[in-house]
Amino acid sequence: MNQEHHIERIDFSQEEWEDIENQLERIGLSPKNLSGNVLDIGDGDGLMVRYLNNVNPGITCVGIDYDEKMESKDVCVANATQMPFDV
């Protein structure tokens, strides 16, 4: 994946960084083409949310995960069928 953005890699190990880029490449998603609000359902530990918010300051990305152990400042606990967001 092309790294055109100025990205702070301090929060990511090399393995995490490469895993995130590989995931995005597999689904054909380019972070620079995103805009507005982005929701990552089943985000787990929040790495994808932090990555997307870091590489594209024009978006607001938040994650949800059903597992209470994953709750953090980047991920809220929620069921994808009953999300706690206004639409």
Secondary structure, 3 states (H helix, E strand, C coil): CCCCCCCCHHHCCHHHHHHHHHHHHHCCCCHHHCCEEEEEECCCCCHHHHHHHHHCCCEEEEEEECCHHHCCCCEEECECCECCCCC
